[in-house]
Amino acid sequence: MVLFFIAQVYTIAILFKQKINSQAITLFLYFISSLLLSASIGLLNGAELDLVLGDIKPLSYFIMVLFFSVVIDNHQRVMLVVKAVKSCSVILMVIYFAILTGLYFKLIPFSLFYERMTATGEVFFRPVGFFYKGFLYLCVGFLFFLFSDKKSNKLIAALLFLSIVLTFTRGFLLSTAATLIAYTIFYARRNVKTLIKIFLLAASLVLFTPWFVAQLGDKSESNLTRIVTYEQVTESLNPFSFFVGHGLGIGVAERSEHMEASFLEIFHKQGVVGLSFWFLIFLMIIWSYSRIRKKECRDIALPFVLSTVLIYIQTVTNPYLNNPIGMSMILITLSVLRVLGDEKLA
């Protein structure tokens, strides 16, 4: 939170010295307008102020779009971001492996670890392992290392993929696989080699999925929660809410606050208007990537675009797009592609 406020102070100070690009300004104004509209609708529909503010809090991270557009303004800064993403994913992987090793060999007392981590509210324990929302960046880091020219990076990518498997999070594995399949189908050259890759990916999923699902244990309760939430959202639908939603702070009986599926929550609270905003950003990212002419710049941009695809896929069943963890990568990608698409800056 402290860093967030420092970033805003820095952005305000910069406003008096240099111009912020029009894309960031437009998105910022659109976001503020839609947020005020949704908050107003929620209050008019009887939402409690605390619940409205609870919805605004994670969404307010979007104003970082101005900060990122200011600090990521040249090729050198873009490469610094690439290094930061790679370094952070490796650090996360090493820490995760170290904890797993410590727990397995009883070097770390499980009861103490459970007590300390549960108290933070950031780590969630399951019958198989534990889960931290930041594990998303194991998937992001995997894409950055996988699509790197250095052969040594392929080994790191393999280790990152292993760490993804060991999180025993089906969403991460499926979204990573779906992203690679989408890349192979829509981006890779259409030849025999591509067809072989598609076949191998599909075969790996067919062979590996049964074992992986068996390790996860019983997921019927989690699946039922999502189904019930979906049914309650559709039951509460009306012509007005279809377009602008029920407003922030208005949930359903199964999920009075935040829903596991972000797109479902966005539709319920902000309607088609809210969904359109996020899909517009996705289209902007794809369009910005298509405008990059230099091959070197396209290669740098590719992991950012694929990370965006991964986050959007992951958001179908989990809360990432409307959360700072996923949103930060989207906002960074917008600024990175703007720089790489501008031949003067790149």
C-alpha positions as CSV (number, residue, x, y, z in Angstrom):
1,M,0.0,0.0,0.0
2,V,2.9,2.4,0.8
3,L,4.5,1.7,-2.6
4,F,1.1,2.4,-4.2
5,F,0.8,5.8,-2.7
6,I,4.5,6.6,-3.5
7,A,3.8,5.8,-7.1
8,Q,0.8,8.1,-7.2
9,V,2.8,11.0,-5.6
10,Y,5.5,10.4,-8.2
11,T,3.0,10.4,-11.0
12,I,1.4,13.7,-9.8
13,A,4.8,15.3,-9.6
14,I,5.7,14.1,-13.2
15,L,2.4,15.6,-14.5
16,F,3.9,19.1,-14.0
17,K,7.1,18.2,-16.0
18,Q,6.1,15.9,-18.8
19,K,3.1,14.8,-20.9
20,I,1.4,11.5,-20.2
21,N,0.4,9.6,-23.3
22,S,-3.2,9.9,-24.5
23,Q,-3.9,6.2,-24.3
24,A,-3.2,6.0,-20.6
25,I,-5.2,9.2,-20.0
26,T,-8.2,7.8,-22.0
27,L,-8.2,4.5,-20.1
28,F,-7.9,6.3,-16.8
29,L,-10.9,8.5,-17.5
30,Y,-12.9,5.6,-18.8
31,F,-12.1,3.6,-15.7
32,I,-13.0,6.4,-13.3
33,S,-16.3,7.0,-15.1
34,S,-17.3,3.3,-15.1
35,L,-16.2,3.0,-11.4
36,L,-18.3,6.0,-10.3
37,L,-21.3,4.7,-12.3
38,S,-21.1,1.2,-10.8
39,A,-20.6,2.6,-7.3
40,S,-23.6,4.8,-7.7
41,I,-25.8,2.0,-9.0
42,G,-24.7,-0.2,-6.1
43,L,-25.6,2.4,-3.5
44,L,-29.0,3.1,-5.2
45,N,-29.6,-0.7,-5.1
46,G,-29.1,-0.6,-1.3
47,A,-25.5,-1.9,-1.1
48,E,-23.7,-1.2,2.1
49,L,-20.9,1.4,1.9
50,D,-18.3,-1.0,3.3
51,L,-19.1,-3.5,0.6
52,V,-18.9,-0.9,-2.2
53,L,-15.5,0.3,-0.8
54,G,-14.4,-3.3,-0.6
55,D,-15.1,-3.7,-4.3
56,I,-13.4,-0.4,-5.2
57,K,-10.2,-1.2,-3.3
58,P,-8.7,-3.9,-5.6
59,L,-10.1,-2.1,-8.7
60,S,-8.4,1.2,-7.7
61,Y,-5.1,-0.3,-8.6
62,F,-6.0,0.4,-12.2
63,I,-4.9,4.1,-11.7
64,M,-1.4,2.7,-11.8
65,V,-1.8,2.8,-15.6
66,L,-0.6,6.4,-15.4
67,F,2.5,5.5,-13.3
68,F,3.5,2.7,-15.7
69,S,3.1,4.9,-18.7
70,V,5.4,7.4,-17.1
71,V,8.2,5.1,-15.9
72,I,8.2,2.6,-18.8
73,D,9.0,5.1,-21.5
74,N,12.0,3.7,-23.4
75,H,13.6,0.4,-24.6
76,Q,16.0,0.3,-21.6
77,R,13.1,0.5,-19.1
78,V,11.3,-2.3,-21.0
79,M,14.4,-4.6,-20.7
80,L,14.5,-3.7,-17.0
81,V,10.9,-4.9,-16.7
82,V,11.8,-8.2,-18.5
83,K,14.7,-8.8,-16.1
84,A,12.5,-8.0,-13.1
85,V,9.8,-10.4,-14.2
86,K,12.3,-13.2,-14.8
87,S,14.2,-12.6,-11.5
88,C,11.0,-12.4,-9.4
89,S,9.7,-15.6,-10.9
90,V,13.0,-17.4,-10.2
91,I,13.1,-16.1,-6.6
92,L,9.5,-17.2,-6.1
93,M,10.3,-20.7,-7.5
94,V,13.4,-21.1,-5.3
95,I,11.5,-20.1,-2.2
96,Y,8.7,-22.5,-3.0
97,F,11.1,-25.4,-3.6
98,A,12.9,-24.6,-0.4
99,I,9.7,-24.6,1.6
100,L,8.5,-27.8,0.0
101,T,11.9,-29.4,0.7
102,G,11.9,-28.2,4.3
103,L,8.4,-29.5,4.9
104,Y,9.1,-32.8,3.3
105,F,12.2,-33.5,5.3
106,K,10.6,-32.0,8.4
107,L,13.2,-29.3,8.6
108,I,10.3,-26.8,8.9
109,P,7.6,-27.8,11.5
110,F,4.3,-27.9,9.6
111,S,2.2,-26.7,12.5
112,L,4.4,-23.6,12.9
113,F,4.4,-22.9,9.2
114,Y,0.6,-23.4,9.0
115,E,0.1,-21.1,11.9
116,R,2.3,-18.3,10.6
117,M,1.1,-18.5,7.0
118,T,-2.6,-18.7,7.9
119,A,-2.2,-15.6,10.0
120,T,-1.1,-13.6,7.0
121,G,-4.3,-14.3,5.1
122,E,-2.2,-14.6,1.9
123,V,-1.6,-18.4,1.9
124,F,-4.4,-21.0,1.7
125,F,-3.9,-24.6,2.7
126,R,-5.6,-27.5,0.9
127,P,-5.5,-31.3,1.3
128,V,-2.7,-31.3,-1.2
129,G,-0.1,-28.5,-0.5
130,F,-0.8,-24.8,-0.1
131,F,-1.7,-22.0,-2.4
132,Y,-0.5,-18.4,-2.8
133,K,-2.1,-16.1,-5.3
134,G,1.3,-14.8,-6.4
135,F,2.1,-18.2,-7.8
136,L,0.5,-16.8,-11.0
137,Y,4.0,-15.3,-11.7
138,L,5.4,-18.8,-11.9
139,C,3.3,-19.2,-15.0
140,V,4.3,-15.7,-16.2
141,G,7.9,-16.3,-15.6
142,F,7.7,-19.7,-17.4
143,L,6.5,-17.9,-20.5
144,F,9.3,-15.4,-20.4
145,F,12.0,-18.0,-20.0
146,L,10.4,-20.4,-22.6
147,F,10.3,-17.7,-25.3
148,S,13.9,-16.7,-24.8
149,D,16.8,-17.4,-27.2
150,K,19.2,-18.5,-24.5
151,K,19.4,-22.3,-24.2
152,S,20.0,-22.0,-20.4
153,N,16.7,-20.3,-20.1
154,K,14.9,-23.5,-21.3
155,L,16.2,-25.3,-18.2
156,I,14.8,-22.6,-16.0
157,A,11.5,-22.8,-17.9
158,A,11.4,-26.5,-17.2
159,L,12.0,-25.9,-13.5
160,L,9.3,-23.3,-13.4
161,F,6.9,-25.6,-15.1
162,L,7.7,-28.2,-12.5
163,S,6.9,-25.7,-9.8
164,I,3.6,-24.9,-11.5
165,V,2.7,-28.7,-11.4
166,L,3.7,-28.9,-7.7
167,T,1.3,-26.1,-6.8
168,F,-1.4,-28.7,-7.7
169,T,-3.5,-25.8,-9.1
170,R,-5.5,-27.0,-12.1
171,G,-6.3,-23.4,-13.1
172,F,-2.6,-22.6,-13.5
173,L,-1.8,-25.8,-15.5
174,L,-4.8,-25.5,-17.8
175,S,-4.4,-21.8,-18.5
176,T,-0.7,-22.3,-19.2
177,A,-1.4,-25.2,-21.5
178,A,-4.3,-23.2,-23.2
179,T,-2.0,-20.3,-23.7
180,L,0.7,-22.5,-25.4
181,I,-2.0,-24.1,-27.6
182,A,-3.3,-20.7,-28.6
183,Y,0.2,-19.5,-29.4
184,T,0.9,-22.6,-31.5
185,I,-2.4,-22.3,-33.4
186,F,-2.5,-18.5,-34.0
187,Y,1.1,-17.4,-34.0
188,A,3.5,-20.2,-34.8
189,R,4.2,-20.9,-38.4
190,R,1.7,-23.3,-40.0
191,N,3.8,-26.2,-41.0
192,V,4.5,-29.9,-40.1
193,K,6.5,-28.8,-37.1
194,T,3.6,-26.8,-35.8
195,L,1.2,-29.7,-36.3
196,I,3.6,-32.0,-34.3
197,K,3.7,-29.4,-31.5
198,I,-0.1,-29.3,-31.3
199,F,-0.3,-33.1,-31.3
200,L,2.3,-33.4,-28.5
201,L,0.6,-30.7,-26.4
202,A,-2.8,-32.4,-26.8
203,A,-1.4,-35.8,-26.1
204,S,0.4,-34.6,-23.0
205,L,-2.8,-33.1,-21.7
206,V,-4.7,-36.3,-22.3
207,L,-2.1,-38.5,-20.7
208,F,-1.2,-36.1,-17.8
209,T,-4.6,-34.7,-16.8
210,P,-6.0,-37.9,-15.2
211,W,-3.0,-38.2,-12.9
212,F,-3.0,-34.6,-12.0
213,V,-6.8,-34.5,-11.2
214,A,-6.3,-37.6,-9.0
215,Q,-3.7,-35.7,-7.0
216,L,-6.0,-32.8,-6.4
217,G,-8.5,-34.8,-4.5
218,D,-12.2,-34.1,-4.3
219,K,-13.0,-30.7,-6.0
220,S,-16.8,-31.2,-6.0
221,E,-17.4,-28.6,-3.4
222,S,-15.4,-26.0,-5.2
223,N,-17.1,-26.8,-8.5
224,L,-20.5,-26.7,-6.9
225,T,-19.8,-23.3,-5.4
226,R,-19.0,-21.9,-8.9
227,I,-22.2,-23.5,-10.4
228,V,-24.4,-22.2,-7.7
229,T,-22.9,-18.7,-8.0
230,Y,-23.5,-18.8,-11.8
231,E,-27.1,-19.8,-11.3
232,Q,-27.7,-17.1,-8.8
233,V,-26.2,-14.5,-11.1
234,T,-28.4,-15.5,-14.0
235,E,-31.5,-15.6,-11.8
236,S,-30.9,-12.0,-10.7
237,L,-30.4,-10.8,-14.3
238,N,-32.8,-8.2,-15.7
239,P,-32.6,-5.9,-18.8
240,F,-31.1,-3.0,-16.8
241,S,-28.4,-5.1,-15.0
242,F,-27.5,-6.9,-18.3
243,F,-26.1,-3.6,-19.5
244,V,-24.8,-1.8,-16.4
245,G,-24.9,-4.5,-13.7
246,H,-26.4,-4.4,-10.2
247,G,-23.6,-2.1,-9.0
248,L,-20.6,-2.5,-6.8
249,G,-21.3,-4.0,-3.3
250,I,-24.1,-6.1,-4.6
251,G,-23.3,-9.8,-4.5
252,V,-25.4,-13.0,-4.5
253,A,-26.3,-15.4,-1.7
254,E,-23.5,-17.8,-2.4
255,R,-20.9,-14.9,-2.7
256,S,-22.0,-11.8,-1.0
257,E,-18.6,-10.1,-1.7
258,H,-16.1,-11.3,-4.3
259,M,-16.7,-14.2,-6.6
260,E,-14.1,-16.8,-7.7
261,A,-14.8,-16.2,-11.4
262,S,-13.8,-12.6,-12.2
263,F,-15.7,-12.3,-15.4
264,L,-18.9,-13.5,-13.7
265,E,-18.4,-10.9,-10.9
266,I,-17.7,-8.1,-13.4
267,F,-20.9,-9.0,-15.4
268,H,-23.0,-9.2,-12.2
269,K,-21.8,-5.9,-10.8
270,Q,-21.0,-3.9,-14.0
271,G,-22.8,-5.6,-16.8
272,V,-21.8,-5.6,-20.4
273,V,-20.3,-2.2,-19.9
274,G,-17.8,-3.6,-17.4
275,L,-17.0,-6.6,-19.5
276,S,-16.5,-4.4,-22.6
277,F,-13.9,-2.3,-20.8
278,W,-11.7,-5.3,-20.1
279,F,-12.1,-6.9,-23.5
280,L,-11.3,-3.6,-25.1
281,I,-8.0,-3.6,-23.2
282,F,-7.4,-7.1,-24.5
283,L,-8.0,-6.0,-28.1
284,M,-5.8,-3.0,-27.6
285,I,-3.0,-5.3,-26.5
286,I,-3.4,-7.6,-29.5
287,W,-3.6,-4.6,-31.9
288,S,-0.6,-2.9,-30.3
289,Y,1.4,-6.1,-30.8
290,S,0.4,-6.4,-34.4
291,R,1.7,-2.9,-35.1
292,I,5.3,-3.8,-33.9
293,R,7.4,-4.1,-37.0
294,K,10.9,-4.9,-35.7
295,K,11.4,-8.6,-35.2
296,E,13.6,-8.0,-32.2
297,C,10.9,-5.9,-30.6
298,R,8.2,-8.5,-31.4
299,D,10.2,-11.2,-29.7
300,I,10.5,-9.0,-26.6
301,A,6.8,-8.3,-26.7
302,L,5.6,-11.9,-27.2
303,P,5.9,-13.1,-23.5
304,F,4.0,-10.0,-22.4
305,V,1.2,-10.7,-24.8
306,L,1.1,-14.4,-23.9
307,S,1.0,-13.5,-20.2
308,T,-2.0,-11.3,-20.9
309,V,-3.7,-14.2,-22.7
310,L,-2.9,-16.5,-19.7
311,I,-4.3,-14.0,-17.2
312,Y,-7.5,-13.6,-19.2
313,I,-7.9,-17.4,-19.5
314,Q,-7.2,-17.8,-15.8
315,T,-9.8,-15.2,-15.0
316,V,-12.6,-17.4,-16.4
317,T,-12.5,-19.4,-13.1
318,N,-10.4,-17.3,-10.7
319,P,-10.1,-13.7,-9.5
320,Y,-7.1,-12.2,-11.3
321,L,-8.1,-9.6,-13.9
322,N,-9.9,-7.4,-11.4
323,N,-7.1,-7.9,-8.8
324,P,-3.8,-6.1,-8.5
325,I,-1.9,-9.4,-9.0
326,G,-3.2,-9.9,-12.5
327,M,-4.0,-6.3,-13.3
328,S,-0.4,-5.2,-12.9
329,M,0.8,-7.4,-15.7
330,I,-1.9,-6.1,-18.0
331,L,-1.1,-2.5,-17.3
332,I,2.7,-3.1,-17.7
333,T,2.0,-4.8,-21.0
334,L,0.1,-1.8,-22.3
335,S,3.1,0.5,-21.6
336,V,5.6,-2.0,-22.9
337,L,3.8,-2.5,-26.2
338,R,3.5,1.3,-26.7
339,V,7.3,1.7,-26.4
340,L,8.1,-1.3,-28.6
341,G,5.6,-0.1,-31.2
342,D,7.1,3.3,-31.4
343,E,10.2,3.2,-33.6
344,K,11.6,6.4,-32.0
345,L,11.4,4.9,-28.5
346,A,12.3,1.3,-29.4
